[in-house]
Structure formats: C-alpha cells, structure tokens
Amino acid sequence: MRLSALTPSERRAVVIIGDLLLLTMALLLAYGIWAYRGDHPFTIAFLKKKAIWFVLSPIWFFLAAVGGLYEYRNLVSLERTLRGFATCGAIILISYTLLYFFAPKESLPRGVVLYHAFFSVGLVGGWRYLLLLLHGNPLFRRRCVVVAKGEEREGVISFLDQYPFYEVVGVSAEAPEMIVPLQGGDSVDLPSFVRTFDVDEILVTAPVYSDREVTKAIVFCGEKGITVTPFPLLYEELTGRVPIDHIREGWWHLLPFRVAETGMLYPMLKRTADVIGAILGLSFLGLTLPWVALAIKLDSKGPVFYRQVRVGRGGRTFTVWKLRTMRADAERGKAVWAKEKDPRVTRVGRWLRKARFDEFPQCWNILKGEMSIIGPRPERPEFVKELRDLIPFFELRHSVKPGMAG
C-alpha cells in the first residue's frame, strides 16, 4: 500500500503506535543510563522489578486522548501539537513527582524521571515534527476528486486546503459525472480521470446522489478499489464535528445503526478500555486533588466541585461532576452558554479548562457506565431542547454514550 493511500484513521493509528513505542523506548533508555551510571545490572529481572512505571504509556494515551492530542486538527498543527504535548508531559511529570513521595524510593530514582522527561520530549517531539513535515510532502498526500455541485464544491475545496495531506486533483464540471483537472484542462468522465491521475479517494456531497449517471460512475470506481467517501463523514472524522450545511434528508442512511456492524466484540473492548481509563483517571485525580482544590479555593469563593444534569444515551438524564472553573454565581439559576474568553471563568479555571483537567471527575460517570472516554459531549436538557430545533438530526447523538472527550 502506498503511504499516500492511508486514510485519516490509519494515519491516526500510526501516530498513536509511534507515540507509545517511543515513550516505552524513552523509559528503557532512562533506566539503562541510570543503571549504567549507578553500576546496576540492566537485565530482564531488573526491569520486572520496575514494571509498575511502564504504566506511563497507557496514562499518556489516556491524557492525550482526553486533551484532544489525537484529533486531526491538532495533528496537522505544529503549535497545537506542541501545546498539547507540553500539557500532557507536564501532567505526567507532576504525577511521577507525586508518586515518588508515596512509592518506595528505590523503585523510581529521581534520575530516571529526569532522563525519561528528556528522552520523551526528544523522541516523541521529533517523531511528531517528522510527521508534520511528511504531511506536506507530495509522496504522502492523498489524491482526491471532489464530486459536488455549485457552492458546495467550492466549500469542500476550501475545507481541504486546511489539511496538507489531502490534494484535490479534480472537481466535477457542470455535468457532475465529468471531471475537470484542478490545474486546468479538458473534462473527462470520472472513471477515466481516476485512472489517469492515480486518484486515491472520491469525495461526494449529497445532491449528486440523485443523478443516475454520477451514481453509476461512482459505483464503477468503487468496484475498482477506489475509496468513495461522503463528504459529511470525512468532515466529521477530521474535525469531530458534523457539517450542518451538508446535512440532507438522507444523511442518516450513512450512520452505522445495524447491530451487525458493531457486533459484540467492539462494545466489550470499548467498555474494557473505558473502565481502565476511568480507574487511571480517578487515581491521577486522587493524587493531585489536594493541590488543585487548594488552588480553586484560594482563587475564588465557592465549592471545589459542581454538578449538572446532562442528557445521555437514549435521552436519559444523569448527573455529572466537574471541578469548578467559573465563579460560584456564574449562572444565577439560569442556563447560559459558555463563551470564548468568558469573563465568568476564574484564573485557575482557565488553566483547568485548557488542560481539560476539570473533566476528570467524570471518570466516575465512565466507571458507572453513564459515559465513555470518547463520544459526543453531553448537553444540558435546556440546551438539547434548543439545539434539536436548530440542528438536523441533533438527537441522533443520543444513540450512543456521551463522551468525556468529544
């Protein structure tokens, strides 16, 4: 398989696997140097005694997922990648420092923590920077054709310009089954264009489905192994949001409602990951809560925690707990939408929100089965009533568990 043919999900999997391998390598290097400098035997038996500290990799993945470090809009931005990486690294370093005081001192020497921090930044940071460079390299770009009409065609092209690993090589002409090279030239039929320009993917918007000739051409290309993707699904995969402007009456047919498509294994694995992640999250919260609670109290009057009613799977309501990030009188009995640079947010709250640390009490909801680590964010009942009238198919989000990280 050509690297340019990797889908966004496959590219994300490459990033995750690379991160976990390099973090483990960083810990091995840290222990190796510490053992060498201290004249300790660096053997399998030695590493088995230190095995508890290899829990770093799943902790990193959990924090990175919650912090949005694996969302595509962050993967393709150097600034967002470095900011998220620094936040996760700082949290883990604080965790190690705190654990150091509670664990037997011989199990985690301070030198290992420092060496590990150094190698983690170097290896994972270098890996992420390399990926950013490769994203813009022509050899790694995913060549695609946009089959759309009118303004939607321009909107799709404009959206894909934000993602350097997507290269639009052709767009539909006035007759949508005919494709025009983006760099200029004569229009040709879709199957011929796909062969000539070595296309990896065809992106389709809803209105063209009603055109019989377009549908025949798309089906033919799909039978030849070309990926055909409805644009709303790609948009959701890359951004984590649904493109409201591209939602049509038949959009729900794209969603995996059938039980056969999920089976039994996936829910079991997802629930196992949720439970493990929730236990890790609650453990981390327990270790850091005294200092965080003190900071919240010193910053503003009011409780450390606050609770709200949210709407979950099946439209059922449940109570979520969060660390307080706003003034105690922020709403005065009435539900109010949060704003960017909201003046109600406290100084400590601003940091908690940026690090997503205020969400950690929701690990208890995950453990209870009311939420999942990944899923649509649960909204308040007042907002659900408002949004279901504004956004088509909004209540479809209640067909799955809400998530701590959207």
C-alpha positions as CSV (number, residue, x, y, z in Angstrom):
1,M,0.0,0.0,0.0
2,R,1.2,3.5,-0.9
3,L,1.6,5.7,2.1
4,S,-0.5,8.4,0.4
5,A,-3.4,5.9,0.3
6,L,-3.6,5.7,4.1
7,T,-6.9,7.0,5.4
8,P,-7.1,9.6,8.2
9,S,-8.0,6.8,10.7
10,E,-5.0,4.8,9.6
11,R,-2.7,7.8,9.9
12,R,-4.0,8.5,13.4
13,A,-3.3,4.8,14.3
14,V,0.3,5.3,13.0
15,V,0.7,8.3,15.3
16,I,-0.6,6.5,18.4
17,I,1.5,3.4,17.9
18,G,4.6,5.6,17.3
19,D,3.9,7.6,20.4
20,L,3.5,4.5,22.6
21,L,6.6,2.8,21.2
22,L,8.8,5.9,21.6
23,L,7.6,6.6,25.2
24,T,8.4,3.0,26.1
25,M,11.8,3.4,24.4
26,A,12.4,6.6,26.4
27,L,11.7,4.8,29.7
28,L,14.1,2.0,28.7
29,L,16.8,4.5,27.8
30,A,16.2,6.3,31.1
31,Y,16.6,3.1,33.1
32,G,19.5,2.0,31.0
33,I,21.5,5.2,31.6
34,W,20.6,5.2,35.3
35,A,21.7,1.6,35.7
36,Y,24.9,2.2,33.8
37,R,25.8,5.3,35.9
38,G,25.0,3.5,39.1
39,D,26.6,0.2,38.2
40,H,23.3,-1.7,38.4
41,P,22.7,-4.7,36.2
42,F,20.3,-3.8,33.4
43,T,18.6,-7.2,32.9
44,I,15.1,-8.5,32.4
45,A,14.9,-9.3,36.1
46,F,15.8,-5.7,36.9
47,L,13.1,-4.4,34.6
48,K,10.5,-6.7,36.1
49,K,11.0,-5.1,39.5
50,K,10.4,-1.7,37.8
51,A,7.4,-2.8,35.7
52,I,4.9,-0.6,37.5
53,W,6.4,2.5,36.0
54,F,5.7,1.3,32.4
55,V,2.1,2.2,33.1
56,L,3.3,5.6,31.7
57,S,2.3,4.6,28.1
58,P,-1.4,4.0,28.8
59,I,-1.5,7.0,31.1
60,W,0.0,9.2,28.3
61,F,-2.5,7.8,25.8
62,F,-5.5,8.5,28.1
63,L,-4.3,12.0,28.8
64,A,-3.6,12.7,25.2
65,A,-6.9,11.4,24.0
66,V,-8.8,13.5,26.6
67,G,-6.7,16.5,25.7
68,G,-7.5,16.1,22.0
69,L,-3.9,15.4,21.1
70,Y,-5.1,12.8,18.5
71,E,-7.7,15.0,16.9
72,Y,-6.7,15.7,13.3
73,R,-7.0,19.4,13.6
74,N,-4.2,19.1,16.3
75,L,-2.2,16.5,14.4
76,V,-1.6,18.8,11.5
77,S,-0.8,22.0,13.5
78,L,2.7,22.3,15.0
79,E,1.5,24.9,17.5
80,R,-1.4,22.8,18.8
81,T,0.7,19.6,18.8
82,L,3.5,21.3,20.9
83,R,0.9,22.9,23.3
84,G,-0.9,19.6,23.8
85,F,2.3,17.6,24.1
86,A,3.7,20.0,26.7
87,T,0.5,19.9,28.7
88,C,0.4,16.1,28.8
89,G,4.2,15.9,29.5
90,A,3.8,18.4,32.4
91,I,0.9,16.4,33.9
92,I,2.8,13.1,33.7
93,L,5.9,14.7,35.2
94,I,3.9,16.1,38.1
95,S,2.3,12.6,38.5
96,Y,5.7,11.0,38.7
97,T,6.9,13.6,41.2
98,L,3.9,13.0,43.4
99,L,4.1,9.2,43.1
100,Y,7.8,9.4,44.1
101,F,6.8,10.5,47.6
102,F,4.4,7.6,48.0
103,A,6.3,4.8,46.3
104,P,9.4,3.0,47.7
105,K,12.3,5.3,46.9
106,E,14.3,2.6,45.3
107,S,11.5,1.8,42.8
108,L,11.8,5.1,40.9
109,P,15.0,7.1,41.3
110,R,14.8,10.8,40.5
111,G,17.4,10.4,37.8
112,V,15.1,8.1,35.9
113,V,12.3,10.7,36.0
114,L,14.7,13.4,34.6
115,Y,16.2,11.2,31.9
116,H,12.7,10.0,30.9
117,A,11.4,13.6,30.6
118,F,14.4,14.4,28.4
119,F,14.1,11.4,26.1
120,S,10.3,11.7,25.9
121,V,10.5,15.3,24.7
122,G,13.2,14.5,22.2
123,L,11.9,11.2,20.7
124,V,8.1,11.9,20.7
125,G,8.6,15.6,19.8
126,G,11.0,14.6,16.9
127,W,8.5,12.0,15.7
128,R,5.6,14.5,15.7
129,Y,7.7,17.1,13.9
130,L,8.7,14.5,11.2
131,L,5.1,13.6,10.7
132,L,4.2,17.3,10.2
133,L,6.9,17.5,7.5
134,L,5.7,14.3,5.8
135,H,2.1,15.5,5.8
136,G,3.1,18.3,3.3
137,N,5.3,16.1,1.2
138,P,3.7,15.1,-2.2
139,L,4.6,11.4,-1.7
140,F,2.4,11.3,1.4
141,R,-0.6,13.3,0.0
142,R,-3.9,11.6,-0.6
143,R,-5.1,12.4,-4.1
144,C,-8.8,13.0,-4.3
145,V,-11.6,14.1,-6.6
146,V,-14.5,16.3,-5.4
147,V,-17.9,15.4,-6.9
148,A,-20.2,18.2,-5.9
149,K,-22.4,20.9,-7.3
150,G,-22.2,24.7,-7.1
151,E,-21.2,26.4,-3.9
152,E,-20.8,23.0,-2.1
153,R,-17.9,22.2,-4.5
154,E,-16.0,25.4,-3.5
155,G,-16.8,24.8,0.2
156,V,-15.3,21.3,0.1
157,I,-12.1,22.5,-1.7
158,S,-11.7,25.4,0.8
159,F,-12.1,23.0,3.7
160,L,-9.5,20.5,2.4
161,D,-7.0,23.4,1.9
162,Q,-6.5,23.2,5.7
163,Y,-5.2,19.7,5.5
164,P,-1.9,19.4,3.6
165,F,-2.1,15.6,3.3
166,Y,-5.2,16.0,1.0
167,E,-4.5,17.0,-2.6
168,V,-7.6,17.9,-4.7
169,V,-6.6,17.0,-8.3
170,G,-10.0,17.3,-9.9
171,V,-13.5,18.7,-9.5
172,S,-16.9,17.9,-11.1
173,A,-17.9,20.0,-14.1
174,E,-21.3,21.4,-14.9
175,A,-22.3,17.8,-15.7
176,P,-21.2,16.2,-12.4
177,E,-20.2,12.9,-13.9
178,M,-17.5,14.8,-15.9
179,I,-14.3,15.8,-14.0
180,V,-12.0,18.8,-14.7
181,P,-8.4,18.8,-13.6
182,L,-7.9,21.5,-10.9
183,Q,-4.8,22.8,-12.7
184,G,-6.8,23.2,-15.9
185,G,-7.5,21.1,-18.9
186,D,-10.3,19.3,-20.7
187,S,-13.0,17.5,-18.7
188,V,-13.2,13.7,-18.9
189,D,-15.5,11.1,-17.4
190,L,-14.9,10.1,-13.7
191,P,-13.5,6.5,-14.3
192,S,-11.0,7.8,-16.9
193,F,-9.9,10.7,-14.7
194,V,-9.4,8.3,-11.7
195,R,-7.1,6.1,-13.8
196,T,-5.2,8.9,-15.4
197,F,-4.5,10.9,-12.2
198,D,-3.9,7.9,-9.9
199,V,-6.7,9.0,-7.5
200,D,-7.0,7.6,-4.0
201,E,-10.4,8.8,-3.0
202,I,-13.6,10.3,-4.3
203,L,-15.4,12.8,-2.1
204,V,-19.1,13.1,-2.7
205,T,-21.7,15.6,-1.5
206,A,-25.4,14.7,-1.0
207,P,-27.1,16.4,-4.0
208,V,-25.2,14.4,-6.6
209,Y,-26.7,11.1,-5.3
210,S,-29.9,11.9,-7.3
211,D,-28.0,11.9,-10.6
212,R,-28.1,8.4,-12.1
213,E,-25.0,8.9,-14.3
214,V,-22.9,10.1,-11.4
215,T,-24.1,7.2,-9.3
216,K,-23.1,4.7,-12.0
217,A,-19.7,6.3,-12.4
218,I,-19.1,6.3,-8.6
219,V,-20.1,2.7,-8.2
220,F,-17.8,1.7,-11.1
221,C,-14.9,3.4,-9.4
222,G,-15.7,1.8,-6.1
223,E,-15.7,-1.7,-7.7
224,K,-12.2,-0.9,-8.9
225,G,-11.0,-0.3,-5.4
226,I,-11.2,3.5,-5.2
227,T,-12.4,4.8,-1.8
228,V,-15.7,6.6,-2.1
229,T,-16.4,8.9,0.9
230,P,-19.5,11.0,1.6
231,F,-18.0,14.4,2.5
232,P,-20.0,14.8,5.8
233,L,-18.3,11.6,7.1
234,L,-14.9,12.9,6.2
235,Y,-15.6,16.2,7.8
236,E,-16.7,14.5,11.0
237,E,-13.6,12.3,11.0
238,L,-11.2,15.2,10.6
239,T,-12.9,17.7,12.9
240,G,-15.0,15.7,15.3
241,R,-18.0,17.9,14.3
242,V,-20.9,17.4,11.8
243,P,-21.1,19.8,8.8
244,I,-24.5,21.3,9.3
245,D,-24.5,22.9,5.8
246,H,-24.1,19.5,4.2
247,I,-26.7,17.6,6.1
248,R,-29.6,16.4,3.9
249,E,-32.7,14.2,4.4
250,G,-30.9,11.0,3.5
251,W,-27.8,11.7,5.7
252,W,-28.9,9.3,8.4
253,H,-28.5,6.4,6.0
254,L,-24.7,6.9,6.3
255,L,-24.8,6.0,10.0
256,P,-24.0,2.5,11.3
257,F,-27.3,1.7,13.0
258,R,-27.3,-2.0,12.3
259,V,-26.1,-4.3,15.2
260,A,-24.2,-6.4,12.7
261,E,-21.9,-3.6,12.0
262,T,-20.8,-3.3,15.7
263,G,-21.2,-6.9,16.9
264,M,-20.4,-7.9,20.4
265,L,-16.6,-7.7,20.5
266,Y,-16.3,-3.9,19.9
267,P,-18.6,-2.9,22.8
268,M,-16.7,-5.3,25.1
269,L,-13.3,-3.9,24.1
270,K,-14.6,-0.3,24.4
271,R,-16.1,-0.9,27.8
272,T,-12.8,-2.5,29.0
273,A,-10.8,0.5,27.7
274,D,-13.3,2.8,29.4
275,V,-13.0,1.1,32.8
276,I,-9.2,1.0,32.7
277,G,-9.1,4.7,31.6
278,A,-11.5,5.7,34.3
279,I,-9.5,3.9,37.0
280,L,-6.3,5.6,35.8
281,G,-8.1,9.0,35.6
282,L,-9.5,8.7,39.1
283,S,-6.2,7.6,40.5
284,F,-4.5,10.6,39.0
285,L,-7.3,12.9,40.2
286,G,-6.9,11.5,43.7
287,L,-3.1,12.2,43.7
288,T,-3.5,15.8,42.5
289,L,-6.8,16.9,44.0
290,P,-5.4,18.3,47.3
291,W,-3.3,20.9,45.4
292,V,-5.9,21.6,42.8
293,A,-8.6,22.0,45.4
294,L,-6.4,24.4,47.3
295,A,-5.8,26.5,44.2
296,I,-9.5,26.7,43.4
297,K,-10.4,27.8,46.9
298,L,-7.6,30.4,47.0
299,D,-8.6,31.8,43.6
300,S,-12.4,32.4,44.3
301,K,-15.1,31.7,46.8
302,G,-17.3,28.6,46.3
303,P,-17.2,24.8,46.2
304,V,-14.4,22.8,44.6
305,F,-16.8,20.6,42.7
306,Y,-20.1,21.4,41.0
307,R,-22.7,19.2,39.4
308,Q,-25.1,19.5,36.4
309,V,-27.8,17.4,34.8
310,R,-26.9,16.2,31.3
311,V,-28.7,14.2,28.6
312,G,-27.1,10.8,27.9
313,R,-27.8,7.7,25.8
314,G,-31.5,7.1,25.0
315,G,-32.3,10.7,26.1
316,R,-31.9,9.6,29.8
317,T,-30.6,12.3,32.1
318,F,-27.8,11.8,34.6
319,T,-25.6,13.9,36.9
320,V,-22.0,14.9,36.0
321,W,-19.4,16.2,38.4
322,K,-16.8,18.7,37.4
323,L,-14.1,20.8,39.1
324,R,-15.4,24.4,39.3
325,T,-13.9,26.7,36.8
326,M,-16.3,29.6,37.0
327,R,-17.4,32.0,39.7
328,A,-20.0,30.4,42.1
329,D,-22.7,32.8,40.9
330,A,-21.9,32.4,37.2
331,E,-25.5,31.5,36.1
332,R,-27.8,32.7,38.8
333,G,-30.3,29.9,38.3
334,K,-30.4,30.2,34.5
335,A,-28.6,28.0,32.0
336,V,-26.2,30.2,30.0
337,W,-23.9,29.2,27.1
338,A,-20.2,29.4,27.7
339,K,-18.3,31.9,25.6
340,E,-14.8,32.1,24.3
341,K,-12.8,34.2,26.8
342,D,-15.8,34.0,29.1
343,P,-15.3,36.6,31.9
344,R,-17.0,34.2,34.4
345,V,-14.1,31.8,34.2
346,T,-11.6,32.1,37.1
347,R,-7.8,32.3,36.7
348,V,-7.3,28.7,37.9
349,G,-10.4,27.7,35.9
350,R,-8.8,29.0,32.7
351,W,-5.8,26.7,33.3
352,L,-8.0,23.7,34.3
353,R,-10.1,24.1,31.1
354,K,-7.0,24.4,28.9
355,A,-5.6,21.2,30.3
356,R,-9.1,19.5,30.3
357,F,-8.4,18.7,34.0
358,D,-11.9,20.0,35.1
359,E,-13.4,17.0,33.2
360,F,-11.5,14.3,35.3
361,P,-14.3,13.8,37.9
362,Q,-16.4,12.5,35.0
363,C,-14.3,9.4,35.2
364,W,-16.7,8.4,37.9
365,N,-19.6,8.6,35.3
366,I,-17.5,6.5,33.0
367,L,-17.0,3.8,35.7
368,K,-20.7,3.8,36.3
369,G,-21.4,3.2,32.6
370,E,-23.2,6.5,32.0
371,M,-20.4,7.9,29.8
372,S,-17.5,6.7,27.7
373,I,-14.0,8.2,27.2
374,I,-14.7,9.0,23.6
375,G,-18.2,10.2,22.4
376,P,-20.4,13.2,21.8
377,R,-20.3,15.7,24.6
378,P,-23.4,15.5,26.8
379,E,-25.5,18.7,26.8
380,R,-27.9,20.1,29.4
381,P,-31.6,19.4,28.9
382,E,-32.3,23.1,28.4
383,F,-29.8,23.3,25.5
384,V,-31.0,20.0,24.0
385,K,-34.5,21.4,23.6
386,E,-33.0,24.4,21.8
387,L,-30.5,22.6,19.6
388,R,-32.8,19.9,18.3
389,D,-34.9,22.6,16.6
390,L,-31.8,24.2,15.1
391,I,-29.6,21.3,14.0
392,P,-30.9,18.5,11.8
393,F,-30.8,15.0,13.4
394,F,-29.3,16.5,16.6
395,E,-30.9,13.8,18.7
396,L,-29.0,11.1,16.9
397,R,-26.1,11.8,19.2
398,H,-28.2,10.2,22.0
399,S,-28.0,6.8,20.2
400,V,-24.5,6.3,21.8
401,K,-23.0,7.0,25.2
402,P,-21.8,10.6,25.7
403,G,-18.0,11.0,26.0
404,M,-15.6,12.8,28.2
405,A,-13.6,13.7,25.1
406,G,-15.8,14.6,22.1
